[in-house]
Amino acid sequence: MNNKRKRPTLQDIASHLGITKMTVSRYLRDPNLVAAETGKRIAEAIEHFGYIPNRAPEILSNAKSRAIGVLVPSLTNHVFADVIKGIENITDQAGYQTMLAHYGYCQDKEEKRIESLLSYNIDGLILSETEHSPKTLKMLEVANIPVIEIMDTSEFGLQQVIGFDNVAAAQSMVETMIKRGYKNIVYFSARMDKRTRLKMQGYEQAMRKHQLTPHSLLTEEPSSFTLGAEQLKLALEKYPQIDGIFCTNDDLAIGALFECQRQGIDVPKQIGIAGFHGLNVGLSLTTQIATVRTPRLAIGEVAAKELLNRIEGIAPENCMINLGYNIHLGESI
C-alpha cells in the first residue's frame, strides 16, 4: 500500500513534448500565454499522463498530509450529513483533517472536485459514486492512493465499496407493501442518479416477481417535499387505480403524504406510502412514514476506519462491506 508511484511532473510533460518546463507552467497559469498549437499539445499530454497539479509545498510532496478527501453530492442533504458525521467521528480521533467537497450530482463537477482534492496531496479519498468520468479514473490511477466508494454494495467498485445493497433494499420494501395488500404501486424518483436507478430496479423486480405491472414517475428534478406532492397529483391522474407509492427517498414520501392529507386521502387505507433512508423528520410525523432505514453514520465510520488502515499499509480484509438495512413499517403502509 505504501509503494506510491511517482506522480507525473511538469518536467515529464515538458520532456515528452520537447519544450521547456516554463512553457508548461505558463500554460497552466493561463492557456492564453502560449501559442494555440502548443497549448493544444500540452493539454493532450496532461490528459495522457493524468497530471495532477500539486499545490502542497515541494518539501512535503513525499510525506503524509494527514488529510483525506471526502466527496458527497450535497452538503445540505441529511443523508450525507450523517455520513460526514460518521467519518469525522473517526478522523478527529486519529488526528486527520477531512477536506470536504460536493459535486451536485454532476459527473463533470465530480471530476473537477477530485482534481482539486488530489492537488493538495491528500492521503486517501472517500467517494459517493461508483460511476466516474474517464479523466477521473485516470487521475485516481495516477494518484495511487486508497479510495473507498460508499452508499452502495450492489456491485464492486474501484478498490473497496462500503454501504448497503440499494436494489435488495428497494425490493424488500416493495415486497413488504405487496404482502400488506398493495398491488398498484407507483415509484417516485428524483434526479435519476445511479442510486435512484438501482432502487427503481429493485422496485421493478419486486413488482414483476408478484406478476404486477410497474409504473414509475421519472424526473431529473432535485428531491423536495414539493416534488413529492406534485408527483402525487400526477400519479392520481395517470394511474387512477394507484393504491401504493414507493419513493426513492423520505422527502418525496413526506411530500406525497402531505398532499394526501390535503386532498383527504386516507393513508394507509386508500394509499400506502413508503420512503427510503429513515430520516428523523419522517419518523416524527403523526402518520409515521414507512421507510428503509439505512446505516449512514456507520457507513461513514467504517469507511473512515478502513481508509485510515489502508493509508497505514493494512490491506483490507474485504473489498465489499455490506452494512445492511432495516424495514421500518411506520404507520403509512
C-alpha positions in Angstrom: 0.0 0.0 0.0 3.0 2.3 0.6 4.7 1.8 -2.8 3.4 5.1 -4.2 4.4 5.6 -7.8 6.0 8.9 -8.7 3.3 11.3 -10.0 4.0 12.9 -13.4 5.8 16.3 -13.1 5.9 19.4 -15.1 9.3 18.3 -16.4 7.8 15.0 -17.5 5.3 16.9 -19.6 7.9 19.2 -21.0 10.4 16.5 -21.9 7.7 14.5 -23.6 6.8 17.5 -25.8 10.4 18.8 -26.3 9.5 22.2 -24.7 10.6 24.0 -21.6 9.1 23.4 -18.2 8.4 27.1 -18.0 6.2 26.9 -21.1 4.1 24.2 -19.5 3.9 26.2 -16.3 2.8 29.3 -18.2 0.1 27.2 -19.9 -1.2 26.0 -16.5 -1.4 29.6 -15.2 -3.1 30.9 -18.3 -3.5 28.9 -21.6 -3.6 32.3 -23.4 0.1 32.8 -22.5 1.3 30.2 -25.0 0.6 29.6 -28.7 -2.7 27.9 -29.5 -1.0 24.8 -31.1 1.4 24.5 -28.2 -1.5 24.8 -25.8 -3.3 22.0 -27.6 -0.3 19.7 -27.4 0.2 20.5 -23.7 -3.5 19.8 -22.9 -3.2 16.4 -24.7 -0.1 15.5 -22.8 -1.7 16.4 -19.5 -4.6 14.2 -20.3 -2.3 11.4 -21.4 -0.1 11.5 -18.3 -3.0 12.2 -15.9 -1.0 15.1 -14.5 -2.3 16.5 -11.2 -1.0 19.9 -10.1 0.5 19.7 -6.6 -0.2 22.8 -4.6 1.4 21.4 -1.4 5.0 22.6 -0.7 7.5 20.6 -2.6 9.3 19.5 0.6 6.1 17.7 1.7 5.4 16.1 -1.6 6.5 12.7 -0.4 5.1 12.9 3.2 1.7 12.1 4.6 -0.6 15.2 4.6 -2.7 13.7 7.4 -5.7 14.8 5.4 -8.3 12.8 3.4 -10.7 14.0 0.8 -14.5 13.4 1.1 -16.7 14.0 -1.9 -20.5 14.0 -1.4 -23.3 15.1 -3.8 -24.7 17.6 -1.4 -23.7 19.2 1.9 -27.3 20.0 2.8 -28.8 16.5 2.3 -29.5 15.0 5.7 -28.4 11.6 4.4 -24.9 12.8 3.7 -24.7 14.9 6.8 -24.9 11.7 8.8 -22.2 10.1 6.7 -19.9 13.0 7.2 -20.5 12.9 10.9 -19.5 9.3 11.0 -16.4 9.9 9.0 -15.3 12.8 11.3 -16.0 10.7 14.4 -13.1 8.6 13.3 -10.8 11.1 11.6 -10.9 13.6 14.5 -9.7 10.9 16.9 -6.9 9.9 14.5 -5.7 13.4 14.0 -6.7 13.6 10.4 -8.3 16.5 8.6 -11.3 16.0 6.3 -11.3 18.1 3.1 -15.0 18.2 2.1 -16.3 18.9 -1.4 -19.6 18.5 -3.1 -20.5 18.0 -6.7 -24.2 18.4 -7.1 -24.8 15.0 -8.6 -22.8 16.2 -11.7 -20.0 13.9 -13.1 -18.2 16.8 -14.6 -18.2 18.7 -11.3 -17.1 15.5 -9.5 -14.1 15.3 -11.9 -13.1 18.9 -11.1 -13.5 18.5 -7.3 -11.4 15.3 -7.3 -8.7 17.1 -9.3 -8.7 19.9 -6.7 -8.6 17.5 -3.7 -5.8 15.5 -5.2 -3.8 18.6 -5.8 -3.5 19.0 -2.1 -1.7 15.7 -1.8 -4.3 14.0 0.3 -3.6 10.6 1.7 -6.9 8.9 0.8 -10.3 9.6 -0.8 -13.9 8.7 0.1 -16.3 9.0 -2.9 -20.1 8.7 -3.0 -20.4 7.3 -6.5 -19.1 4.3 -8.4 -19.6 5.9 -11.9 -16.8 8.2 -12.9 -15.5 10.0 -16.0 -12.5 8.6 -17.9 -10.4 11.5 -16.7 -11.4 10.9 -13.1 -10.4 7.2 -13.4 -7.1 8.2 -14.9 -6.4 10.7 -12.1 -7.2 8.1 -9.4 -4.9 5.6 -11.1 -2.1 8.1 -11.3 -2.6 9.3 -7.7 -2.3 5.7 -6.4 -3.9 6.4 -3.1 -6.6 4.4 -1.2 -10.1 5.1 -2.5 -13.4 4.0 -1.0 -16.7 4.3 -2.7 -19.7 4.4 -0.3 -23.5 4.1 -0.2 -24.0 1.1 -2.4 -22.8 -2.6 -2.5 -24.9 -3.9 -5.4 -21.6 -4.2 -7.4 -17.9 -4.0 -6.9 -16.1 -0.6 -7.3 -12.6 0.7 -8.0 -10.9 -0.7 -4.8 -13.4 -1.0 -2.0 -17.1 -0.3 -1.5 -19.0 0.2 1.8 -22.7 0.6 2.2 -25.8 -1.4 1.5 -27.5 -3.1 -1.5 -29.9 -0.5 -2.9 -31.5 -3.0 -5.2 -32.2 -5.5 -2.5 -33.4 -2.8 0.0 -35.9 -1.4 -2.5 -37.1 -4.8 -3.5 -37.6 -5.8 0.2 -39.6 -2.6 0.9 -41.9 -3.1 -2.1 -42.4 -6.8 -1.4 -43.4 -5.7 2.2 -46.0 -3.4 0.7 -47.3 -6.1 -1.6 -47.7 -8.6 1.2 -49.7 -5.9 3.1 -52.2 -5.8 0.2 -50.9 -3.0 -2.1 -50.9 -4.0 -5.7 -50.9 -0.8 -7.8 -47.7 0.7 -6.5 -46.0 3.6 -8.3 -42.3 4.5 -8.0 -41.5 8.2 -7.4 -38.0 9.2 -8.5 -35.8 12.3 -8.4 -32.5 13.4 -10.2 -32.2 9.9 -11.8 -28.7 9.4 -10.3 -27.3 5.9 -10.1 -28.8 5.0 -6.7 -32.3 6.2 -7.8 -31.9 3.9 -10.8 -30.8 1.0 -8.6 -33.9 1.5 -6.3 -36.1 1.5 -9.4 -34.5 -1.8 -10.4 -35.4 -3.3 -7.1 -38.9 -1.9 -7.3 -39.5 -3.4 -10.7 -38.1 -6.8 -9.6 -40.5 -6.9 -6.7 -43.5 -6.0 -8.9 -42.7 -8.5 -11.7 -41.9 -11.2 -9.1 -45.6 -10.9 -8.0 -47.0 -10.5 -11.5 -47.7 -6.9 -11.0 -47.2 -4.0 -13.5 -44.5 -1.5 -12.5 -45.1 2.3 -13.1 -42.5 4.9 -12.5 -42.6 8.7 -12.5 -39.1 9.7 -13.7 -37.7 13.2 -13.3 -34.3 14.9 -13.2 -35.6 17.4 -10.7 -34.0 17.6 -7.3 -35.8 15.9 -4.5 -38.1 18.0 -2.2 -41.4 17.9 -0.3 -42.9 20.0 -3.1 -41.8 17.5 -5.8 -43.4 14.6 -3.8 -46.7 16.5 -3.6 -46.6 17.3 -7.4 -45.8 13.6 -8.2 -48.8 12.5 -6.0 -51.1 14.7 -8.1 -49.6 13.4 -11.4 -49.8 9.8 -10.2 -53.5 10.2 -9.4 -54.1 11.5 -13.0 -52.0 8.9 -14.8 -52.8 5.9 -12.6 -56.2 6.3 -11.0 -56.1 2.8 -9.6 -53.0 3.7 -7.5 -53.0 2.3 -4.0 -49.3 2.5 -3.1 -46.3 4.7 -3.5 -42.6 3.7 -3.1 -40.3 6.7 -3.1 -36.6 7.0 -3.8 -36.2 8.9 -0.5 -38.2 10.2 2.5 -38.5 13.8 1.2 -40.8 12.6 -1.7 -42.7 10.3 0.7 -43.4 13.1 3.1 -44.5 15.4 0.3 -46.8 12.8 -1.0 -48.2 12.2 2.5 -48.9 16.0 3.0 -50.7 16.1 -0.4 -52.8 13.1 0.5 -53.7 14.8 3.8 -54.7 18.0 1.9 -56.8 16.0 -0.5 -58.5 14.0 2.2 -56.9 10.7 1.0 -56.6 8.2 3.9 -53.1 6.9 4.4 -52.6 4.0 4.7 -56.2 2.8 4.0 -56.5 4.3 0.5 -52.9 4.7 -0.4 -49.8 3.3 1.3 -46.6 5.3 1.2 -43.0 4.2 1.8 -39.8 6.2 1.7 -36.1 5.4 1.9 -33.4 6.2 4.4 -35.3 6.6 7.7 -34.7 10.3 8.3 -35.8 11.7 11.6 -38.4 14.1 10.1 -40.3 11.2 8.5 -40.3 9.3 11.8 -41.6 12.2 13.8 -44.8 12.8 11.7 -48.2 11.9 13.1 -48.6 9.4 10.3 -45.1 8.0 10.6 -43.6 7.2 7.3 -42.7 3.6 6.4 -39.1 3.5 5.2 -35.9 1.6 4.6 -33.6 2.6 7.5 -30.0 2.8 6.2 -26.9 2.8 8.4 -25.5 6.2 7.3 -23.5 7.0 10.5 -22.0 3.5 10.4 -21.1 3.8 6.7 -19.1 6.9 7.5 -17.3 5.4 10.5 -16.5 2.1 8.8 -15.3 3.9 5.6 -13.0 6.2 7.7 -11.6 3.3 9.7 -10.9 1.2 6.5 -9.3 4.2 4.7 -7.0 5.1 7.6 -6.0 1.4 7.9 -5.1 1.3 4.3 -3.2 4.6 4.5 -1.1 2.9 7.2 -0.5 -0.1 4.8 -3.0 -2.5 6.3 -4.7 -4.4 3.5 -8.5 -4.6 3.6 -10.0 -7.9 4.5 -13.0 -7.3 2.2 -13.3 -5.3 -0.9 -17.1 -5.0 -0.3 -18.6 -4.3 3.2 -22.4 -4.6 3.3 -23.8 -3.0 6.4 -27.4 -3.9 5.6 -30.7 -2.1 6.2 -33.9 -2.4 8.1 -37.5 -2.2 7.0 -39.5 0.2 9.3 -43.2 -0.2 8.9 -44.2 3.1 10.5 -47.9 4.0 10.1 -48.1 4.7 6.4 -48.5 1.2 5.0 
